[in-house]
Amino acid sequence: MLLLAPQLRIMIAILPIDFRFGVDRIASVCRQTLNQNPFDGTLFVFKNRSNTAIRLLCYDGGGYWIATKRFSKGKLKWWPSSTGEPLTQLAAKQLQIMLYNGLPDQAQMDEDWRKLF
């Protein structure tokens, strides 16, 4: 089970990676290509070149978690466009929509935090 809390820092790598890479190689991509610390608890999201799968990498303090979702029908419908930066941040609720192959930029959602009164 994957818990996507609103406080979780989620970063999407804009460019695709080779899905033959293992945990160590993907962590190396985080450090060297993306200039990020893969040990800080950030959830990193990657896609493959054919847009048929996404891979998640996260370190929980005791080891790495890696998850892959391959879409059985079609290709990934949404991915952030390149803004010149290698990474972009994503909210947990947007990632949940993306995991179901939805369009997070078109979803209408409430704010993460709102006052009760």
C-alpha positions as CSV (number, residue, x, y, z in Angstrom):
1,M,0.0,0.0,0.0
2,L,1.3,3.4,-0.9
3,L,0.4,6.3,1.4
4,L,0.5,9.7,-0.3
5,A,0.2,12.2,2.5
6,P,-0.3,15.9,1.6
7,Q,3.0,16.7,3.4
8,L,5.0,14.3,1.2
9,R,7.5,16.0,-1.1
10,I,7.0,14.6,-4.6
11,M,9.3,15.5,-7.4
12,I,8.8,14.5,-11.0
13,A,11.7,14.0,-13.4
14,I,10.8,15.6,-16.7
15,L,13.0,13.5,-18.9
16,P,12.5,9.7,-19.1
17,I,14.8,7.1,-17.7
18,D,15.8,3.6,-18.8
19,F,13.6,1.2,-16.7
20,R,16.3,-1.4,-16.8
21,F,18.0,0.8,-14.1
22,G,17.8,-0.6,-10.6
23,V,17.5,1.2,-7.3
24,D,21.2,2.2,-7.1
25,R,21.3,3.6,-10.6
26,I,18.0,5.5,-10.1
27,A,19.4,7.0,-6.8
28,S,22.5,8.0,-8.8
29,V,20.3,9.8,-11.3
30,C,18.7,11.7,-8.4
31,R,22.1,12.7,-7.1
32,Q,24.0,13.4,-10.3
33,T,21.5,14.5,-12.9
34,L,18.7,16.0,-10.8
35,N,21.0,17.4,-8.0
36,Q,18.7,16.0,-5.3
37,N,19.4,13.9,-2.2
38,P,17.7,10.6,-2.6
39,F,18.0,9.9,1.2
40,D,15.8,12.8,2.3
41,G,12.4,11.1,2.0
42,T,11.3,12.7,-1.2
43,L,9.3,10.6,-3.5
44,F,10.8,10.7,-7.0
45,V,8.6,9.9,-10.0
46,F,10.0,8.8,-13.4
47,K,8.5,7.7,-16.7
48,N,9.9,5.4,-19.4
49,R,10.6,6.5,-23.0
50,S,7.4,5.0,-24.4
51,N,5.1,6.6,-21.8
52,T,3.6,3.2,-20.9
53,A,4.9,3.1,-17.3
54,I,6.0,5.2,-14.3
55,R,8.4,4.3,-11.5
56,L,8.4,5.7,-8.0
57,L,11.5,5.8,-5.7
58,C,11.6,6.7,-2.1
59,Y,13.9,6.2,0.9
60,D,12.1,5.6,4.2
61,G,15.1,5.8,6.6
62,G,15.7,2.0,6.5
63,G,15.9,1.4,2.8
64,Y,14.6,2.2,-0.6
65,W,11.1,1.6,-1.9
66,I,10.7,1.2,-5.6
67,A,7.3,0.8,-7.3
68,T,6.4,0.5,-11.0
69,K,3.1,0.9,-12.6
70,R,2.7,-0.2,-16.2
71,F,-0.5,1.0,-17.9
72,S,-2.3,-2.0,-19.4
73,K,-4.4,0.2,-21.8
74,G,-2.7,2.9,-23.8
75,K,-0.1,5.4,-22.6
76,L,0.4,7.9,-19.9
77,K,-2.1,10.7,-20.6
78,W,-0.4,13.5,-18.6
79,W,3.2,14.5,-17.8
80,P,4.5,17.9,-16.9
81,S,5.9,19.9,-19.8
82,S,9.6,20.9,-19.8
83,T,10.2,24.3,-18.3
84,G,14.0,24.2,-18.6
85,E,14.3,22.5,-15.2
86,P,14.9,18.8,-14.8
87,L,12.4,18.5,-11.9
88,T,9.0,19.8,-11.0
89,Q,7.0,19.4,-7.8
90,L,3.7,17.7,-7.6
91,A,1.0,17.5,-4.9
92,A,0.0,14.1,-3.5
93,K,-3.5,14.4,-4.8
94,Q,-2.2,15.2,-8.3
95,L,0.0,12.1,-8.2
96,Q,-3.0,10.0,-7.2
97,I,-4.9,11.2,-10.2
98,M,-1.9,10.5,-12.4
99,L,-1.5,7.0,-11.1
100,Y,-5.1,6.3,-12.4
101,N,-4.0,7.8,-15.7
102,G,-6.1,10.9,-15.2
103,L,-5.3,14.6,-16.0
104,P,-4.2,16.4,-12.8
105,D,-4.0,19.8,-14.4
106,Q,-7.8,19.6,-15.3
107,A,-9.0,18.1,-12.0
108,Q,-11.0,20.4,-9.7
109,M,-9.9,19.9,-6.1
110,D,-10.2,21.7,-2.8
111,E,-7.2,23.1,-1.1
112,D,-5.2,20.7,1.1
113,W,-5.8,22.8,4.2
114,R,-8.8,24.8,5.1
115,K,-10.2,26.3,8.3
116,L,-13.1,24.5,9.9
117,F,-14.9,27.7,11.0
